[in-house]
Amino acid sequence: MPLTLTLTEDVLPAKDFDLAIERLTKSMLKWHNLAGNTVMAPNVTANIHIVQAGRSYSGGVPFRGAWVEWKVPSFAFASRESQKGFGRDAVDIISELSGGKQPRDNIYFNVVHTVDGSWNLDGQAMSNEELGAAIAMGAPVAEVE
């Protein structure tokens, strides 16, 4: 389940990129009760995209932003609890790692759902049902705190 973290240059110090990805990944797994799941953890991948300062816009005017975007099967982030919980965590993580310099209202979170059957796990296209069965084999699961 790929995570794309897009940041305007200097929103986060480069030394904290790895920590941001680690914490966002752990939060996503937590909100889906998949912490410690040996199938899911290695299948959560991530990329960081840095946008040159002055090339991020809000209302047509340059600004500094941070975007957290997941591409996931349609059953992920389906509950309002997981949406709100992860969204809150994502904003907290980016705000904290920016040293409080990044305005919270300029930290964004969204989810893109894939078409059922188009998800790739271990080199195979899987339906939601097949993916669920594979994930179940990777227990243990942890409860949301």
N, C-alpha and C positions, 0 to 999 in steps of 0.2 A: 504494500500500500504506500505509494510514493507521497512524500511530503515535499513541497517546494516552499522554501523560505526565501522570500524576495525582500531585500533591504536596500534602501537608499544608502549610498556610501556613507560610512561613519555613524550609522545608527547604532551599530554594535561594534565594539573592538574586535578585530580579527581573532584575537586570542580566545574569545568567548564563542566563536562559531560552533565548535564541537559541543560545548556545554549546552548551547541553545538547542541543537538538534537532539541531543541526548534527553534533555528535559521535556521537549515537545513530544518525542517518541514515547517516553515513559507515561506522560499524561494521557496520550491517546490510548495506549494499552490499558491504563488504569480505568478510564471511563468506559471501556468496553469489557471490563472484567477479564482481561487477557494478560495481566502482568504475570510473568513467569512462564507463559505459554511458549513452548519450544518450537512450534510451527510458525506462529505469528511473528515473534520477535525478529528473526532473521529476514522476514519478508516485509518488514517496514523499512523502506529505503528513503533516502532524502538527497536533495540538491539545494545548494544555496546559490542564489543569483544576486549579484550586486549591481545596482543601477547607479551610474555616474551621478554625482551631486548636480542638481539643476535639471535632471532629466526624469524626475518623478513629479507628477502633477495632481493637484486637487482643485477642481473648479477651473482648470486651465492655467493655474498659477503654480510655479515650482514650490515644492515642499519636500519634507523628509517623511517617508512612510516605511511601514513594515507590513508584509502580507504573509500570512500562514495559510497555505492551501493544500488540502488533501485530495487525492484521487482514490476513491474507495468503492467497494461493492455497495449496492443499494441498501443493504441492511446495516451498514456502518453509519454512525451518527444519526440513527433513526429516532432515538428518543430525545425528547426535549431536555431531559436531565443531562445526557451526554453532550448535547450541543452547548448548553449553557455552561456546564462544568468545564469542558475543554476550552471553550471561548474565554472564560474567566482565567483559566490557567495560562493560556497562550499570551494574553495581555499582560498578566503578572510576570511571566518569564521574560518577555521582551523588555518590559519596563524596567524590571530589576537589573537585567544584564546591560541595559543602556545607562545604568547609573541614575535612572530617573529622568534622563534628558529627553527621551523620546515621549512625546505626549501620548497618553493612553488612547485618546480619540483618533490618533493616527496609526493605530495598530489594528490590522484587519484580519479576519478569519473567515474562510469559506471552504465548502466541500463540493467536489464534483463527483457525482455518482456515475459508475460505469453501467453499461448494458449487461443484463444477466447473461452469463455464458461467455463473456469476453474477458473474464479475469484470468490472468496467468499466474499459476503457482507451480513451482518445480517444472517449468517448461511445458505445462499443459493448460489449455483453456478449460476453465471450470465454471460450472453453474453455481449459483448461490448455495444450492443444496450440497453440491460436491465440495465446495469451499468450506462450508460449515462442518461437514464430516471430517475434512482434513484438519481443520483447526481444533476440533474436539479431541483429536489424537495427540495434541500437544499440551494437554493439561499439565500442570495445575493452573487454575485460574484464581485470581485474587478478587476480593470484594472491593467496590468503590468505597473510599474512606469518607 
